[in-house]
Amino acid sequence: MYMDTVNGNIMMNNKTLDLHGVRHEDVERLLENFILLNTPPLTVITGNSDYMRYELENFCSKHKITLERWANWGEYKIL
């Protein structure tokens, strides 16, 4: 596990992106780098933010990426 010192995001084994505390203007770039540069399955944690959920769902739709919401409403799996 390591912490991205620029944004404070926690990435675990390059398979989990936690968007808690990320500024809205940084979300699309982080999603693009994380999802397109890593091999699924991946986990993205949006928390309770409607904005973060919308951005993730929109990004995956735009790139035709399969996305599932798990039992925790703020956690998504990229398949």
VENLIN-V350846 format. One record per residue. N is the residue number from 1. RES is the residue in one letter. PSI is psi in degrees with one decimal (* if undefined). D_CENTER is the distance of its C-alpha to the mean C-alpha in whole Angstrom. Layout:
# VENLIN-V350846
n=N res=RES psi=PSI d_center=D_CENTER
n=N res=RES psi=PSI d_center=D_CENTER
This chain:
# VENLIN-V350846
n=1 res=M psi=140.2 d_center=16
n=2 res=Y psi=160.7 d_center=16
n=3 res=M psi=131.7 d_center=15
n=4 res=D psi=109.7 d_center=14
n=5 res=T psi=-17.5 d_center=17
n=6 res=V psi=-47.6 d_center=16
n=7 res=N psi=-9.8 d_center=13
n=8 res=G psi=14.0 d_center=14
n=9 res=N psi=142.7 d_center=10
n=10 res=I psi=124.0 d_center=11
n=11 res=M psi=129.6 d_center=10
n=12 res=M psi=116.7 d_center=12
n=13 res=N psi=29.6 d_center=14
n=14 res=N psi=22.1 d_center=11
n=15 res=K psi=-9.8 d_center=10
n=16 res=T psi=130.9 d_center=7
n=17 res=L psi=121.4 d_center=5
n=18 res=D psi=116.2 d_center=6
n=19 res=L psi=5.1 d_center=6
n=20 res=H psi=129.3 d_center=10
n=21 res=G psi=1.6 d_center=12
n=22 res=V psi=137.2 d_center=11
n=23 res=R psi=144.3 d_center=13
n=24 res=H psi=-38.3 d_center=12
n=25 res=E psi=-12.7 d_center=14
n=26 res=D psi=-10.7 d_center=11
n=27 res=V psi=-50.6 d_center=8
n=28 res=E psi=-42.7 d_center=9
n=29 res=R psi=-43.1 d_center=10
n=30 res=L psi=-43.2 d_center=7
n=31 res=L psi=-45.7 d_center=5
n=32 res=E psi=-49.9 d_center=9
n=33 res=N psi=-46.0 d_center=10
n=34 res=F psi=-49.9 d_center=7
n=35 res=I psi=-42.9 d_center=7
n=36 res=L psi=-20.0 d_center=11
n=37 res=L psi=-0.3 d_center=12
n=38 res=N psi=158.0 d_center=12
n=39 res=T psi=128.1 d_center=13
n=40 res=P psi=159.1 d_center=12
n=41 res=P psi=146.3 d_center=12
n=42 res=L psi=158.4 d_center=8
n=43 res=T psi=133.5 d_center=7
n=44 res=V psi=126.0 d_center=3
n=45 res=I psi=115.7 d_center=6
n=46 res=T psi=-18.3 d_center=7
n=47 res=G psi=-152.4 d_center=10
n=48 res=N psi=6.0 d_center=13
n=49 res=S psi=116.0 d_center=12
n=50 res=D psi=-36.9 d_center=13
n=51 res=Y psi=-46.8 d_center=12
n=52 res=M psi=-42.3 d_center=8
n=53 res=R psi=-45.2 d_center=9
n=54 res=Y psi=-46.8 d_center=11
n=55 res=E psi=-42.3 d_center=9
n=56 res=L psi=-48.2 d_center=7
n=57 res=E psi=-41.7 d_center=10
n=58 res=N psi=-44.6 d_center=12
n=59 res=F psi=-47.5 d_center=10
n=60 res=C psi=-38.3 d_center=10
n=61 res=S psi=-45.0 d_center=14
n=62 res=K psi=-35.6 d_center=15
n=63 res=H psi=7.4 d_center=14
n=64 res=K psi=47.8 d_center=15
n=65 res=I psi=133.7 d_center=12
n=66 res=T psi=131.5 d_center=13
n=67 res=L psi=136.3 d_center=11
n=68 res=E psi=138.3 d_center=12
n=69 res=R psi=130.3 d_center=12
n=70 res=W psi=-174.2 d_center=13
n=71 res=A psi=-39.3 d_center=16
n=72 res=N psi=116.9 d_center=14
n=73 res=W psi=-18.8 d_center=13
n=74 res=G psi=15.1 d_center=10
n=75 res=E psi=130.4 d_center=9
n=76 res=Y psi=149.6 d_center=8
n=77 res=K psi=131.5 d_center=9
n=78 res=I psi=121.8 d_center=9
n=79 res=L psi=* d_center=13
